[in-house]
Amino acid sequence: MDRKLKNTLALLAIFILILAGGLVYTYVFQKNTITEKEKRIKDLNLNSYNTEELQNQLIELNKRVSELDSILAIRKYNIPFDKDQSSFYDFVNKITFSYSSQSYVNIEYVDITQEQEYFFYRYNLSGNVFFNEFYKLVYALEQSKELKKIESCALDNVVSVNDDGIASYLVNFKMEVLVYFADSDRFSSAYLVENKLSPNPLYDIFYPLIRNEIPPNTENLPDIQAGQLLALIPDGAFIADADGDTYLLWEGDKVYLGYLTEINFDNNEVHFILNKGGIIEKVKLALEKEKKDE
């Protein structure tokens, strides 16, 4: 065997040894690492998307979100997401800020309760307010876009008399209110627009038809109950009140507890209508000369 053939066989043997060693190292020592890398590549391939395809999917999803949000927005009520406890105080203060100085509303937080997929805060409200102020509060609670419900309510009437002797007829109330919220935003619109919370006024059912309290004469109007008709002039009448003070009155002018309704020149007399605590009384004054002739 010549030298050239020996060298060729030796190189072939070395190549085979190197190849065998590489295969052993790759498939024995590196088997776990290769398996892990192949799994990683497979996972990456599963989650790889075309950029243009992702953009198209984003556009479609945004359209769907807008559609769902518009559906929620037109609903009369929404259940807000993760509402904080103090927000109800702000809501009530906003509704009652224009109430009269004689009115007040107290708010007491009670607890928090879960009901199926929702939660609600429980509050106790109490106070003294005028009837239409109470109606405005109830209307705002029941018509608010963010769901609130009055669980129970008790009412009573209160008469308050100020230093001038003027009586005010108030409503004393106690109510339990539930304020709903959820731990996800799927029940609420992203762009919430509040409902109309200012109702038209109602007749005050707590205002008594007949009252014991007669309002004092704080405007210093003529008291014609013991008055006297002194003279008539075109479209006017001279009246003396109980204190002897003289006034020139025209039809429609105010007097204490009422109005001058008619000047009758044919019979030389004037007519008044008075409201004495809900009792309507008509009063007529005639010239003294006419009385004597009778």
C-alpha positions in Angstrom: 0.0 0.0 0.0 1.6 3.2 -1.1 2.0 6.2 1.1 -0.7 8.3 -0.6 -3.4 5.7 0.0 -2.4 5.4 3.6 -2.7 9.1 4.2 -6.2 9.1 2.5 -7.4 6.3 4.7 -6.0 8.0 7.8 -7.8 11.3 6.9 -11.0 9.3 6.2 -10.8 7.6 9.6 -10.1 10.9 11.4 -13.1 12.5 9.6 -15.3 9.6 10.6 -14.2 9.9 14.2 -14.9 13.7 14.2 -18.3 13.1 12.6 -19.2 10.4 15.2 -18.0 12.6 18.0 -20.1 15.5 16.7 -23.2 13.4 16.4 -22.7 12.0 19.9 -22.2 15.5 21.4 -25.2 16.9 19.5 -27.7 14.1 20.1 -26.6 13.0 23.5 -25.1 15.8 25.4 -27.1 18.7 23.7 -30.4 16.8 23.3 -32.2 18.6 26.1 -30.9 22.0 25.0 -31.9 21.3 21.3 -35.4 20.2 22.4 -35.9 23.3 24.5 -34.7 25.6 21.7 -37.0 23.9 19.1 -40.0 24.3 21.5 -39.1 28.0 21.9 -38.9 28.5 18.1 -42.3 26.8 17.8 -43.9 29.0 20.4 -42.4 32.1 18.7 -43.7 31.0 15.3 -47.2 30.5 16.8 -47.3 34.1 18.1 -45.8 35.8 15.1 -48.2 37.9 13.0 -47.9 40.0 10.0 -47.9 43.7 11.0 -50.5 44.6 8.4 -52.7 41.9 9.6 -52.4 43.1 13.2 -53.3 46.7 12.1 -56.4 45.5 10.3 -57.4 43.5 13.4 -56.9 46.6 15.6 -59.2 48.7 13.3 -61.9 46.1 13.4 -61.7 45.7 17.2 -61.8 49.5 17.7 -65.0 49.6 15.6 -66.5 46.9 17.7 -65.6 48.7 20.9 -67.2 51.9 19.6 -70.4 50.0 18.8 -70.6 48.4 22.2 -69.8 51.8 23.9 -72.6 53.5 21.9 -75.0 50.9 23.0 -74.1 51.4 26.6 -74.2 55.2 26.2 -77.8 55.2 25.0 -79.0 53.1 27.9 -80.8 55.1 30.6 -78.7 53.7 33.3 -75.1 52.5 33.6 -73.3 50.6 36.4 -69.9 52.5 36.8 -66.6 50.8 37.2 -64.9 50.8 40.6 -66.8 53.8 42.0 -65.2 55.2 45.2 -67.2 55.8 48.3 -66.8 59.6 48.5 -68.3 60.1 45.0 -71.9 59.9 46.4 -71.2 62.7 48.8 -70.1 64.9 45.9 -73.3 63.9 44.0 -75.6 64.8 46.8 -73.8 68.1 47.5 -74.1 69.0 43.8 -77.9 68.4 43.9 -78.5 70.3 47.2 -76.1 73.2 46.9 -79.0 75.6 45.8 -81.3 74.6 48.7 -82.6 77.2 51.0 -80.8 78.2 54.2 -83.5 76.4 56.2 -82.8 73.1 54.6 -80.2 70.5 55.3 -79.3 66.9 54.2 -77.2 64.5 56.3 -75.3 61.6 54.6 -74.2 58.5 56.6 -72.2 55.6 55.0 -73.4 52.2 56.2 -71.6 49.3 54.4 -70.7 47.7 51.1 -72.4 44.6 49.7 -71.9 42.2 46.8 -74.9 41.1 44.7 -74.1 38.6 42.0 -71.8 40.5 39.6 -72.3 43.9 41.2 -71.5 45.7 44.3 -73.4 48.5 46.1 -72.7 51.0 48.8 -75.5 51.6 51.3 -76.1 55.1 52.7 -78.6 56.7 55.0 -79.9 60.1 54.1 -81.9 62.3 56.4 -82.8 66.0 56.9 -85.4 68.8 56.6 -86.1 70.3 53.2 -88.9 72.0 51.4 -91.2 69.7 49.4 -89.9 70.5 46.0 -86.3 70.3 47.2 -87.1 66.8 48.5 -88.7 65.9 45.1 -85.6 67.2 43.3 -83.4 65.0 45.5 -85.5 61.9 44.9 -85.7 62.6 41.2 -81.9 63.0 40.9 -81.3 59.7 42.8 -83.7 57.7 40.7 -82.9 59.3 37.3 -79.1 59.5 37.6 -77.1 57.8 34.8 -75.0 55.9 37.3 -77.4 53.5 38.9 -78.8 54.5 42.3 -81.9 53.2 44.0 -83.9 54.3 47.0 -84.5 51.2 49.1 -86.8 52.7 51.7 -88.1 56.2 52.8 -90.1 57.7 55.6 -91.6 61.2 55.6 -93.1 63.6 58.1 -94.0 67.3 58.1 -92.2 70.0 60.1 -93.3 73.6 60.8 -90.5 76.1 61.3 -91.2 79.7 62.5 -88.5 82.3 62.1 -87.9 85.3 64.3 -90.3 87.4 62.3 -93.1 84.9 62.9 -93.2 83.6 59.3 -94.0 79.9 59.2 -92.2 77.5 56.8 -93.6 74.1 56.0 -90.8 71.5 55.6 -90.5 67.8 54.9 -88.5 65.7 57.4 -87.2 62.6 55.6 -85.1 59.5 56.3 -84.2 57.2 53.4 -81.9 54.3 52.6 -80.0 54.6 49.2 -78.1 51.9 47.3 -75.3 53.1 45.0 -74.2 50.4 42.4 -70.8 49.8 40.8 -68.9 46.9 39.2 -65.4 45.6 39.3 -65.2 45.7 35.5 -65.9 48.3 32.9 -68.2 46.2 30.7 -71.4 47.7 32.1 -70.5 51.4 31.7 -69.9 53.7 28.8 -66.5 55.3 28.4 -68.1 58.7 27.6 -70.9 59.1 30.2 -73.4 61.9 29.7 -75.6 62.6 32.8 -79.4 62.4 32.5 -81.6 65.4 33.1 -81.8 65.8 36.9 -83.9 69.0 37.3 -87.6 68.1 37.4 -90.5 70.5 37.0 -91.9 71.6 40.4 -94.9 69.8 41.9 -97.8 71.0 44.1 -96.6 71.0 47.7 -98.7 68.3 49.3 -97.3 69.1 52.7 -98.4 72.7 52.6 -101.6 72.9 54.8 -104.8 74.1 53.2 -105.8 75.8 56.4 -103.1 77.2 58.8 -103.1 78.4 62.3 -100.2 80.7 61.6 -101.1 84.1 60.0 -98.0 85.8 58.5 -97.0 89.1 60.1 -97.2 92.3 58.2 -93.4 92.5 57.4 -94.0 94.7 54.3 -96.0 97.3 56.2 -98.9 96.9 53.9 -102.3 98.6 54.7 -104.4 96.5 57.0 -108.0 97.1 55.7 -109.7 94.7 58.1 -110.5 97.6 60.4 -110.0 100.2 57.6 -112.2 102.9 56.1 -112.9 104.1 52.6 -112.3 107.9 52.5 -112.8 108.9 48.9 -112.8 107.6 45.3 -111.0 109.2 42.4 -110.7 108.0 38.8 -109.2 104.6 38.9 -108.2 104.9 42.6 -109.3 104.9 46.2 -108.2 106.6 49.4 -108.1 104.1 52.2 -107.4 104.6 55.9 -106.1 101.5 57.8 -106.6 100.5 61.4 -103.8 102.8 62.5 -105.2 105.9 60.7 -102.6 105.9 58.0 -103.9 106.9 54.5 -103.1 105.1 51.3 -104.0 105.6 47.6 -104.7 102.2 46.1 -105.5 101.0 42.6 -107.1 97.8 41.5 -104.6 94.9 41.9 -102.6 96.6 44.7 -101.5 94.5 47.6 -102.8 94.9 51.1 -102.1 92.9 54.2 -103.2 89.3 53.5 -104.6 90.1 50.1 -105.4 92.4 47.2 -107.8 95.1 46.1 -109.8 93.4 43.5 -112.4 96.0 42.4 -113.3 99.7 42.7 -117.1 100.1 42.2 -117.8 103.7 41.3 -121.5 103.1 40.8 -122.0 102.0 44.4 -119.1 104.0 45.9 -117.4 101.0 47.4 -114.2 98.9 47.0 -113.8 95.1 47.3 -110.9 93.1 48.7 -110.0 89.4 48.9 -108.0 88.2 51.9 -106.3 84.9 52.6 -106.4 84.2 56.3 -104.4 81.1 56.7 -106.1 79.3 53.9 -109.6 80.7 54.6 -110.5 83.1 51.8 -112.5 86.1 52.9 -114.1 88.9 50.8 -114.1 92.3 52.4 -116.1 95.4 51.2 -115.5 99.0 52.3 -118.1 101.7 51.4 -118.0 105.5 51.8 -119.2 106.7 55.2 -121.8 109.0 53.4 -123.3 106.0 51.8 -123.5 104.2 55.1 -125.3 107.1 56.7 -127.8 107.2 53.8 -128.6 103.6 54.3 
